[in-house]
Amino acid sequence: MDPLEQLLAERACERLILDFVRRLDIGDPGSVAELFTEDGSWEWPSPGDGRRFDGREALREYFGSRPEDRLSRRVMSNVLVTVASPDTATATSYFTTYRVDGFHGGIVPPGAPVQVGHYEDTFRRSDGGSWLLASRALHLPFGGPTPQLSA
């Protein structure tokens, strides 16, 4: 691959990683499905709870079911994209999630993150030339319950 093509592919995949968490945190969570291929998948494999969703409609329903009173911010780091071919790539990225339920405005006092983990992604270039997530697996070595704000 030409070095410029490789760099552009890496950047497109990095952008998907960041767009995913932006949509979950401050956008429309259900729209995360549009970042996946039609047959794309998201899973939380063992030792997680084994959740898996395949296809855009299942992904839209899953991510769109987020509680309306949830406030979250994810911090992404250590993003490493490896372009395998002109149409495929993989990535590993770390995430830290701050989250509360029962949010109705204002500023929430800082607390510890509820999750620290990493994603393992595969990407595929569409027929139209844009990059999309083909699969995303969540690995969560540090996690706890989502705090509920008091009324």
Secondary structure, 3 states (H helix, E strand, C coil): CCHHHHHHHHHHHHHHHHHHHHHHHHCCHHHHHHHEEEEEEEECCCCCCCCEEECHHHHHHHHHCCCCCCEEEEEEEEEEEEEEECCEEEEEEEEEEEEEECCCCCCCCCCCCCEEEEEEEEEEECCCCCEEEEEEEEEEEEECCCCECCC
